Amino acid sequence: MPKTILIVDDHASVRLYHQTFLSHQGYHCLSAADGTDALAKISQQAIDLVLLDMAMPGMNGRTFLAELAARPALARLPVLVITSDKGDSSQFADGTGRPIKVLCKPILPDKLFQHVLQLLAGAPVAAAGDLVGK
């Protein structure tokens, strides 16, 4: 069964680009337009990895990471952060020990694939329903 990647980005064209590329690599992809939508998807479907844009209206990436960290069942869900911020990647650490990698835009497909492979190697899965009632 293929690994499931949740692509969270407010730009439909970016979601489609990542979804098309990763689907061709054999992954099952879901997409969400913001953090709120992503949390709803995680409650309905098992997720192996989140590909997360940081700058989004509604619930942004930072708030989404805080929501994951507050839920023990999701605190170790691996996240690949996509950002325009060239700052220190440690700014995205949330104290959970979560497997996290940071890529700065623009992202070349081979770099994206390399980081996806690294994060999926032995990463725990967030089961559907982990957010229900929380």
Secondary structure, DSSP 8 states (H G I E B T S, - for coil): ---EEEEE-S-HHHHHHHHHHHHHTT-EEEEESSHHHHHHHHHHS-BSEEEEES--SSS-HHHHHHHHHTSTTTTT--EEEEES--S-GGGG--SS---EEEEESS--HHHHHHHHHHHHTT---B-TTTTTT-
